């Protein structure tokens, strides 16, 4: 591992844990504060999202992913629970599993499990890859 470009395991884990705490509390600006300018966020298999499934750059992640995708599919006036079930780190990568139990804006109940791989460099998240049951997402979010 090249220590000039990668983060240490404790540092990478701390960055991701701050982002997870922000996600759980709905503090969207605090999430993007942990994201590098050139970061990418990808919903693997989520090609059915009208806004796209891969977002490049902090501004696109904030505006298009969080500000458009997330707020358009979840009803935040209803209970929303993001439960982190495991966090493991190896080098600059942090592997997180979580469960979401929420209400979709269309009114349906959404419950899904995720595996999310974060890459952290220079103390910021540079890559996020979400793996989940995208067929369930499509069915609940879009009918």
C-alpha positions in Angstrom: 0.0 0.0 0.0 1.3 3.4 -0.9 0.8 5.5 2.2 1.0 8.8 0.2 -2.3 8.0 -1.7 -4.2 5.6 0.4 -5.7 6.0 3.9 -4.9 3.7 6.8 -7.5 1.2 7.8 -8.5 3.1 11.0 -8.7 6.4 9.0 -10.7 4.9 6.2 -13.1 3.2 8.6 -13.5 6.5 10.6 -14.4 8.4 7.4 -17.0 5.9 6.4 -18.4 5.7 9.9 -18.9 9.5 9.9 -20.7 9.2 6.5 -22.9 6.4 7.8 -23.9 8.4 10.9 -24.8 11.3 8.6 -26.9 8.9 6.4 -28.7 7.5 9.4 -29.6 10.9 10.7 -30.5 12.3 7.2 -27.7 14.9 7.4 -27.0 15.0 3.6 -24.5 17.9 3.7 -22.4 15.9 6.2 -22.4 12.9 3.9 -20.9 14.9 1.0 -18.4 16.6 3.3 -16.8 13.1 3.5 -16.7 12.8 -0.4 -13.8 13.8 -2.6 -14.4 16.2 -5.5 -13.7 13.5 -8.1 -15.5 10.7 -6.3 -17.9 8.2 -8.0 -21.1 6.7 -6.6 -22.6 3.7 -8.4 -25.7 1.7 -7.9 -24.6 -1.5 -9.6 -27.5 -2.8 -11.7 -29.6 0.3 -11.2 -29.8 1.3 -14.8 -33.6 1.9 -14.5 -33.2 5.0 -12.4 -34.2 8.0 -14.6 -31.4 10.1 -13.1 -28.8 7.4 -13.9 -27.0 4.8 -11.8 -23.4 6.3 -11.8 -22.7 9.7 -10.4 -19.2 11.3 -11.0 -18.0 14.2 -8.8 -19.1 15.5 -5.4 -21.4 18.0 -7.0 -23.2 15.3 -9.0 -23.4 13.0 -6.0 -24.9 15.8 -3.9 -27.3 17.2 -6.6 -28.2 14.2 -8.7 -27.9 11.2 -6.4 -28.8 12.5 -2.9 -30.7 15.6 -4.0 -32.7 13.8 -6.8 -32.6 10.0 -6.6 -32.7 9.6 -2.8 -35.3 12.3 -2.1 -37.5 11.2 -5.0 -37.8 7.5 -4.0 -38.0 7.7 -0.2 -40.8 9.3 1.8 -38.8 11.0 4.6 -42.0 12.1 6.3 -42.6 8.4 7.1 -40.2 6.3 9.3 -36.9 5.6 7.7 -34.3 3.2 9.2 -30.9 2.5 7.9 -29.4 -0.2 10.1 -25.7 -0.9 9.7 -25.1 -4.6 10.3 -21.4 -4.9 9.6 -18.3 -2.8 8.9 -15.0 -4.3 7.8 -11.9 -2.6 6.4 -9.0 -3.8 4.4 -6.5 -1.2 3.2 -8.3 1.8 1.8 -11.5 -0.1 1.3 -14.4 -0.3 3.8 -17.1 -2.9 3.3 -20.4 -2.2 4.8 -23.7 -4.1 5.0 -26.8 -2.3 5.9 -30.6 -2.8 5.8 -33.1 -0.2 4.9 -36.7 -0.3 6.1 -38.6 2.7 4.7 -41.6 3.9 2.8 -41.3 4.7 -0.9 -42.7 8.0 -2.2 -45.2 5.9 -4.2 -46.5 4.5 -0.8 -45.0 1.0 -0.9 -43.0 -0.6 1.9 -39.3 -0.8 1.0 -37.1 -3.3 2.8 -33.7 -4.3 1.3 -30.2 -5.4 2.2 -27.1 -3.8 0.8 -23.4 -4.4 0.5 -21.6 -1.2 -0.1 -17.9 -0.9 -0.9 -16.3 2.5 -0.1 -12.8 3.5 -1.2 -11.1 6.2 0.9 -8.0 8.1 -0.2 -6.4 11.2 1.5 -9.1 11.0 4.1 -12.1 11.3 1.7 -14.4 8.8 0.0 -13.3 8.5 -3.6 -15.6 5.6 -4.7 -18.8 4.0 -3.6 -20.3 0.9 -5.2 -23.8 -0.2 -3.9 -24.9 -3.8 -4.4 -28.6 -4.7 -3.6 -31.7 -6.4 -5.0 -32.3 -3.9 -7.8 -35.3 -5.8 -9.0 -36.9 -5.0 -5.6 -35.9 -1.4 -6.0 -37.4 -1.1 -9.4 -40.7 -2.8 -8.3 -41.2 -0.7 -5.2 -39.9 2.6 -6.5 -41.3 2.5 -10.0 -44.1 -0.1 -10.1 
